[in-house]
Amino acid sequence: MTFLCKKCFSSWDEGRGEGGIVIKMEVDSVFHMGLPSRYRRDVLCVNIHHPAATPDAILCLLNVHMDWSCDMQQFQMLVLAGLLRGDPRCGGGVIAGNFNATHPSDHRLIDKYRLVDTWAVLHRSDDGGATWSIYRQSEPHRLDKVVLLGLQPNEIEVLRPGFINGTPWSDHCGLYCTFSI
């Protein structure tokens, strides 16, 4: 699930009239598309338009839940990177969600497609940031990620799930990420 802060998705244009005005970004389109998958995975795509940006430029937000299979993940990343790089209107993009990244090769896929792993950039390593198995006996992993194209990461933090009657309400942590366009 991806939440967008309405207050954060705006900018101040001082060049317009007295004292400037706040320019709001607008949703351009929302759609989902199937991914190559053994588990019928898909990607939720939200395209955002900024009226003060280059005419018709959009910011592409992609929310994913990828397969466990390394082979399938390679096909899925090819499709996701294609969504960002294939649309000439795309002025930047975010892929966020469960990457099911458990093998070192999974992490290298991000580099292969010249994307930016927000956690690795801001924390200067691929260590830490576990988002799965934090309350279990097995080794915690950083399955969930936020990766960027053409955007500047500002901060990212792991949001641990709460508890209901002593049981965590999710087996994954959330990620809170801010970036600049």
C-alpha positions as CSV (number, residue, x, y, z in Angstrom):
1,M,0.0,0.0,0.0
2,T,1.3,3.5,-0.9
3,F,0.1,6.6,0.8
4,L,0.8,10.1,-0.6
5,C,0.8,13.1,1.6
6,K,-1.3,15.8,-0.1
7,K,0.6,18.5,1.7
8,C,3.9,17.1,0.5
9,F,2.8,16.8,-3.1
10,S,2.7,20.5,-3.7
11,S,5.3,23.2,-4.4
12,W,5.5,26.9,-3.9
13,D,5.7,29.0,-7.1
14,E,7.0,32.5,-6.1
15,G,6.8,33.7,-9.7
16,R,3.1,33.8,-9.8
17,G,1.4,36.9,-8.5
18,E,1.7,38.4,-5.1
19,G,3.7,36.2,-2.7
20,G,3.3,33.2,-5.0
21,I,0.8,30.3,-5.0
22,V,0.8,26.7,-4.0
23,I,0.8,24.4,-7.0
24,K,-0.7,21.0,-6.3
25,M,0.3,17.9,-8.1
26,E,-2.6,16.0,-9.8
27,V,-3.2,12.3,-10.4
28,D,-2.8,11.8,-14.2
29,S,-3.8,8.1,-14.3
30,V,-4.1,5.0,-12.1
31,F,-4.0,1.4,-13.5
32,H,-2.7,-2.0,-12.7
33,M,-0.8,-4.4,-15.0
34,G,0.0,-8.0,-14.7
35,L,3.6,-9.0,-14.2
36,P,5.3,-12.2,-15.4
37,S,4.6,-14.3,-12.3
38,R,3.9,-17.8,-10.9
39,Y,1.6,-16.2,-8.3
40,R,-0.5,-13.8,-10.5
41,R,1.4,-10.7,-9.2
42,D,0.8,-7.3,-10.7
43,V,1.9,-3.7,-10.3
44,L,-0.2,-0.8,-9.2
45,C,0.8,2.3,-11.3
46,V,-0.1,5.8,-10.3
47,N,1.1,8.6,-12.5
48,I,1.3,12.1,-11.0
49,H,1.4,15.3,-13.0
50,H,3.0,18.5,-11.7
51,P,1.5,21.6,-13.5
52,A,4.6,23.7,-13.1
53,A,6.9,20.9,-14.4
54,T,7.8,20.3,-18.0
55,P,4.5,20.1,-20.0
56,D,3.0,16.6,-19.8
57,A,5.8,15.3,-17.5
58,I,4.7,12.7,-15.0
59,L,6.1,11.1,-11.9
60,C,5.5,7.3,-12.0
61,L,4.7,5.5,-8.7
62,L,4.8,1.7,-8.9
63,N,3.7,-0.5,-6.0
64,V,4.8,-4.1,-6.3
65,H,4.8,-7.5,-4.6
66,M,7.4,-9.6,-6.5
67,D,7.9,-13.3,-6.7
68,W,10.4,-15.3,-4.7
69,S,12.0,-16.8,-7.7
70,C,15.2,-15.0,-8.9
71,D,14.4,-15.9,-12.5
72,M,10.9,-14.5,-12.3
73,Q,12.2,-11.3,-10.5
74,Q,14.5,-10.6,-13.4
75,F,11.5,-10.6,-15.8
76,Q,9.5,-8.5,-13.3
77,M,12.3,-5.9,-13.0
78,L,12.6,-5.7,-16.8
79,V,8.9,-4.8,-17.0
80,L,9.1,-2.4,-14.1
81,A,12.1,-0.6,-15.4
82,G,10.4,-0.5,-18.8
83,L,7.4,1.3,-17.3
84,L,9.7,4.0,-16.0
85,R,12.0,4.3,-18.9
86,G,9.6,3.5,-21.7
87,D,7.2,6.4,-21.2
88,P,8.7,9.6,-22.6
89,R,6.6,11.7,-20.2
90,C,8.2,10.0,-17.1
91,G,10.4,12.6,-15.4
92,G,11.1,10.4,-12.4
93,G,9.8,7.2,-10.8
94,V,9.5,5.2,-7.6
95,I,9.2,1.4,-7.3
96,A,8.1,0.5,-3.8
97,G,6.9,-2.7,-2.1
98,N,7.8,-6.3,-1.4
99,F,10.8,-7.2,-3.6
100,N,11.2,-10.6,-1.9
101,A,14.9,-9.9,-2.0
102,T,16.7,-12.7,-0.2
103,H,19.7,-13.4,-2.5
104,P,22.6,-11.1,-3.3
105,S,21.6,-11.3,-7.0
106,D,18.2,-9.8,-6.1
107,H,19.9,-6.6,-4.8
108,R,22.1,-6.4,-8.0
109,L,19.0,-6.2,-10.1
110,I,18.5,-2.6,-9.0
111,D,22.0,-1.7,-10.1
112,K,21.4,-3.6,-13.4
113,Y,18.6,-1.3,-14.3
114,R,20.4,1.9,-13.1
115,L,17.9,2.5,-10.3
116,V,18.7,3.9,-6.8
117,D,18.1,1.8,-3.7
118,T,17.1,4.4,-1.2
119,W,18.2,2.4,1.9
120,A,21.6,1.6,0.5
121,V,22.2,5.3,-0.5
122,L,21.1,6.9,2.7
123,H,22.6,4.3,5.0
124,R,25.7,3.7,2.8
125,S,25.2,0.0,2.9
126,D,22.8,-2.8,2.1
127,D,22.9,-3.9,5.8
128,G,20.2,-3.2,8.3
129,G,16.7,-2.1,7.3
130,A,15.2,-5.5,7.9
131,T,11.5,-5.5,7.0
132,W,10.5,-9.1,7.4
133,S,10.9,-11.8,10.1
134,I,11.7,-9.3,12.8
135,Y,9.6,-11.1,15.4
136,R,10.4,-14.7,14.3
137,Q,13.1,-17.2,14.9
138,S,14.5,-17.0,11.3
139,E,17.0,-14.4,10.1
140,P,15.5,-11.0,9.4
141,H,15.7,-9.8,5.7
142,R,15.3,-6.5,3.9
143,L,12.5,-7.8,1.5
144,D,10.8,-4.5,1.1
145,K,12.4,-1.6,-0.7
146,V,11.9,1.8,-2.2
147,V,14.0,2.4,-5.4
148,L,14.1,5.6,-7.4
149,L,14.8,6.8,-10.9
150,G,15.7,10.5,-11.4
151,L,14.7,11.5,-7.9
152,Q,16.8,12.5,-4.8
153,P,16.2,10.4,-1.7
154,N,15.9,12.5,1.5
155,E,15.1,9.9,4.2
156,I,13.9,6.4,4.8
157,E,13.0,4.6,7.9
158,V,11.5,1.3,8.9
159,L,8.1,1.4,10.5
160,R,7.6,-1.6,12.7
161,P,4.1,-3.1,12.8
162,G,1.9,-2.7,15.8
163,F,0.3,-5.5,17.8
164,I,-3.3,-6.7,18.3
165,N,-3.7,-8.9,21.4
166,G,0.0,-9.5,21.4
167,T,0.3,-10.5,17.8
168,P,1.9,-8.3,15.1
169,W,-0.7,-7.2,12.6
170,S,1.7,-7.8,9.7
171,D,4.7,-10.0,9.1
172,H,6.3,-7.1,7.2
173,C,7.4,-3.6,8.3
174,G,6.5,-0.5,6.4
175,L,8.9,1.9,4.9
176,Y,8.6,5.7,5.3
177,C,10.5,7.4,2.5
178,T,10.7,11.1,1.4
179,F,12.4,12.3,-1.8
180,S,12.8,15.4,-3.8
181,I,11.9,15.9,-7.4
